[in-house]
Amino acid sequence: MSTHFNDLPWRTAAEAAMQTAHQRSSMARHIILDWIACSAGWFTTETIVQQLVYQQGSVSRPSVYRTVDWLRAAGWLVRLHGQHVDRTYVRSLPGFQPLICTNCGGIQAIAAVDLGSVLAPQLDCVGFRLRSQCLEIYGVCRDCQQHRE
């Protein structure tokens, strides 16, 4: 089952997670969370810096990077590593895997898959111990498919 992201619930849940983790609550963090929650598709940290630091002057560069780093580490953002999207992020939910539409940049989510158990026999054969995984799933969302027909 997939879930479409909705800006306000993501923002509210991410802010609550930051408070639970005793992250500093500041106006800068609120502005950064608002920007991320309203972003369409993927973005870079430098895009946030350009808009919020240089154009608006509302936050500092370190605040942007610290907030993005914490959100990524906690599972609220996923860093993409694919072709043409290196060093970009998408909103996510802890325990979920984002699905990225290559047409519209829309993001959906499915429950994360534990590849370690699927790959265990192959990993054992080569004596490899899995420490972490990164799975990027790109495709075309239902809306874009229907518009093509």
C-alpha positions as a Markdown table, in Angstrom:
| # | Residue | x | y | z |
|---|---|---|---|---|
| 1 | Met | 0.0 | 0.0 | 0.0 |
| 2 | Ser | 1.4 | 3.4 | -0.8 |
| 3 | Thr | 0.8 | 6.7 | 0.8 |
| 4 | His | 1.0 | 10.2 | -0.8 |
| 5 | Phe | 2.9 | 12.7 | 1.3 |
| 6 | Asn | 0.9 | 15.6 | 2.6 |
| 7 | Asp | 2.9 | 18.7 | 3.6 |
| 8 | Leu | 1.3 | 19.5 | 7.0 |
| 9 | Pro | 1.2 | 16.0 | 8.5 |
| 10 | Trp | 4.9 | 15.5 | 7.5 |
| 11 | Arg | 5.9 | 18.9 | 9.0 |
| 12 | Thr | 3.9 | 18.3 | 12.2 |
| 13 | Ala | 5.4 | 14.8 | 12.7 |
| 14 | Ala | 8.9 | 15.9 | 11.9 |
| 15 | Glu | 8.7 | 18.8 | 14.4 |
| 16 | Ala | 7.3 | 16.5 | 17.1 |
| 17 | Ala | 10.2 | 14.1 | 16.5 |
| 18 | Met | 12.7 | 16.9 | 16.8 |
| 19 | Gln | 11.1 | 17.9 | 20.1 |
| 20 | Thr | 11.1 | 14.3 | 21.4 |
| 21 | Ala | 14.8 | 14.1 | 20.5 |
| 22 | His | 15.4 | 17.3 | 22.4 |
| 23 | Gln | 16.5 | 19.2 | 19.3 |
| 24 | Arg | 16.5 | 23.0 | 19.8 |
| 25 | Ser | 13.3 | 24.6 | 18.7 |
| 26 | Ser | 13.9 | 27.9 | 17.0 |
| 27 | Met | 12.3 | 30.2 | 14.5 |
| 28 | Ala | 15.0 | 29.2 | 12.0 |
| 29 | Arg | 14.1 | 25.5 | 12.3 |
| 30 | His | 10.4 | 26.3 | 11.9 |
| 31 | Ile | 11.2 | 28.2 | 8.7 |
| 32 | Ile | 13.3 | 25.4 | 7.4 |
| 33 | Leu | 10.7 | 22.7 | 8.2 |
| 34 | Asp | 8.1 | 24.9 | 6.4 |
| 35 | Trp | 10.2 | 25.2 | 3.3 |
| 36 | Ile | 10.9 | 21.4 | 3.2 |
| 37 | Ala | 7.2 | 20.6 | 3.8 |
| 38 | Cys | 6.2 | 22.8 | 0.9 |
| 39 | Ser | 8.9 | 21.6 | -1.5 |
| 40 | Ala | 7.7 | 19.7 | -4.6 |
| 41 | Gly | 9.8 | 16.6 | -5.3 |
| 42 | Trp | 13.5 | 16.5 | -4.6 |
| 43 | Phe | 15.7 | 19.4 | -3.5 |
| 44 | Thr | 19.3 | 20.2 | -2.4 |
| 45 | Thr | 20.5 | 21.7 | 0.8 |
| 46 | Glu | 22.0 | 24.5 | -1.3 |
| 47 | Thr | 18.6 | 25.2 | -2.8 |
| 48 | Ile | 17.3 | 25.9 | 0.8 |
| 49 | Val | 20.4 | 28.0 | 1.5 |
| 50 | Gln | 19.9 | 30.1 | -1.7 |
| 51 | Gln | 16.2 | 30.8 | -0.9 |
| 52 | Leu | 16.3 | 31.2 | 2.9 |
| 53 | Val | 19.8 | 32.5 | 3.6 |
| 54 | Tyr | 20.7 | 34.6 | 0.5 |
| 55 | Gln | 17.3 | 35.7 | -0.8 |
| 56 | Gln | 15.3 | 36.0 | 2.4 |
| 57 | Gly | 18.0 | 36.3 | 5.1 |
| 58 | Ser | 15.7 | 34.5 | 7.5 |
| 59 | Val | 18.1 | 31.7 | 8.6 |
| 60 | Ser | 21.8 | 30.9 | 8.7 |
| 61 | Arg | 23.6 | 28.4 | 6.5 |
| 62 | Pro | 24.7 | 26.3 | 9.5 |
| 63 | Ser | 21.1 | 26.1 | 10.7 |
| 64 | Val | 20.0 | 24.7 | 7.3 |
| 65 | Tyr | 22.8 | 22.1 | 7.2 |
| 66 | Arg | 22.3 | 21.0 | 10.9 |
| 67 | Thr | 18.5 | 20.7 | 10.4 |
| 68 | Val | 18.9 | 18.7 | 7.1 |
| 69 | Asp | 21.5 | 16.5 | 8.7 |
| 70 | Trp | 19.3 | 15.7 | 11.7 |
| 71 | Leu | 16.2 | 15.1 | 9.5 |
| 72 | Arg | 18.2 | 12.7 | 7.3 |
| 73 | Ala | 19.7 | 10.8 | 10.2 |
| 74 | Ala | 16.3 | 10.4 | 11.8 |
| 75 | Gly | 14.6 | 9.1 | 8.6 |
| 76 | Trp | 12.6 | 12.2 | 7.8 |
| 77 | Leu | 14.7 | 12.9 | 4.7 |
| 78 | Val | 16.3 | 10.5 | 2.3 |
| 79 | Arg | 19.4 | 11.4 | 0.3 |
| 80 | Leu | 19.3 | 10.3 | -3.3 |
| 81 | His | 22.4 | 9.0 | -5.1 |
| 82 | Gly | 21.1 | 8.4 | -8.6 |
| 83 | Gln | 22.1 | 9.9 | -11.8 |
| 84 | His | 21.3 | 13.6 | -12.1 |
| 85 | Val | 20.0 | 13.7 | -8.4 |
| 86 | Asp | 23.3 | 13.3 | -6.4 |
| 87 | Arg | 23.2 | 15.3 | -3.2 |
| 88 | Thr | 19.5 | 15.8 | -3.3 |
| 89 | Tyr | 16.9 | 14.9 | -0.7 |
| 90 | Val | 13.3 | 13.9 | -0.6 |
| 91 | Arg | 10.8 | 13.9 | 2.3 |
| 92 | Ser | 10.3 | 10.6 | 3.8 |
| 93 | Leu | 8.9 | 8.9 | 6.9 |
| 94 | Pro | 11.0 | 6.8 | 9.3 |
| 95 | Gly | 10.6 | 3.2 | 8.3 |
| 96 | Phe | 9.3 | 3.9 | 4.8 |
| 97 | Gln | 10.9 | 3.9 | 1.4 |
| 98 | Pro | 10.2 | 6.7 | -1.0 |
| 99 | Leu | 9.1 | 6.1 | -4.5 |
| 100 | Ile | 10.1 | 9.0 | -6.8 |
| 101 | Cys | 8.2 | 9.8 | -10.0 |
| 102 | Thr | 10.6 | 10.7 | -12.8 |
| 103 | Asn | 7.9 | 12.7 | -14.6 |
| 104 | Cys | 6.5 | 15.0 | -12.0 |
| 105 | Gly | 8.9 | 14.5 | -9.1 |
| 106 | Gly | 6.1 | 13.4 | -6.9 |
| 107 | Ile | 6.9 | 11.2 | -3.9 |
| 108 | Gln | 5.0 | 8.3 | -2.5 |
| 109 | Ala | 6.0 | 5.9 | 0.2 |
| 110 | Ile | 5.9 | 2.2 | 0.9 |
| 111 | Ala | 7.0 | 0.3 | 4.0 |
| 112 | Ala | 10.8 | -0.2 | 3.9 |
| 113 | Val | 12.1 | -3.5 | 2.8 |
| 114 | Asp | 14.8 | -5.4 | 4.7 |
| 115 | Leu | 17.2 | -6.3 | 1.9 |
| 116 | Gly | 19.5 | -8.0 | 4.3 |
| 117 | Ser | 17.2 | -11.0 | 4.8 |
| 118 | Val | 16.5 | -11.2 | 1.0 |
| 119 | Leu | 20.2 | -11.1 | 0.2 |
| 120 | Ala | 21.5 | -13.1 | 3.1 |
| 121 | Pro | 22.4 | -16.2 | 1.1 |
| 122 | Gln | 24.4 | -14.2 | -1.5 |
| 123 | Leu | 26.1 | -12.1 | 1.2 |
| 124 | Asp | 27.1 | -15.2 | 3.2 |
| 125 | Cys | 28.6 | -16.8 | 0.1 |
| 126 | Val | 31.0 | -13.9 | -0.3 |
| 127 | Gly | 31.6 | -13.3 | 3.4 |
| 128 | Phe | 30.0 | -9.8 | 3.4 |
| 129 | Arg | 28.3 | -8.3 | 6.4 |
| 130 | Leu | 25.6 | -5.8 | 5.7 |
| 131 | Arg | 25.7 | -2.6 | 7.8 |
| 132 | Ser | 23.2 | -0.4 | 6.1 |
| 133 | Gln | 21.3 | -0.2 | 2.9 |
| 134 | Cys | 20.1 | 2.4 | 0.4 |
| 135 | Leu | 17.4 | 1.6 | -2.0 |
| 136 | Glu | 16.2 | 4.2 | -4.6 |
| 137 | Ile | 13.0 | 3.4 | -6.5 |
| 138 | Tyr | 12.3 | 5.5 | -9.5 |
| 139 | Gly | 9.3 | 5.1 | -11.8 |
| 140 | Val | 6.1 | 6.8 | -13.1 |
| 141 | Cys | 3.3 | 7.5 | -10.7 |
| 142 | Arg | -0.3 | 6.5 | -11.4 |
| 143 | Asp | -1.4 | 10.1 | -12.2 |
| 144 | Cys | 1.4 | 10.6 | -14.8 |
| 145 | Gln | 0.6 | 7.2 | -16.3 |
| 146 | Gln | -3.1 | 8.1 | -16.7 |
| 147 | His | -2.2 | 11.5 | -18.3 |
| 148 | Arg | -0.1 | 9.7 | -20.9 |
| 149 | Glu | -3.0 | 7.5 | -22.0 |
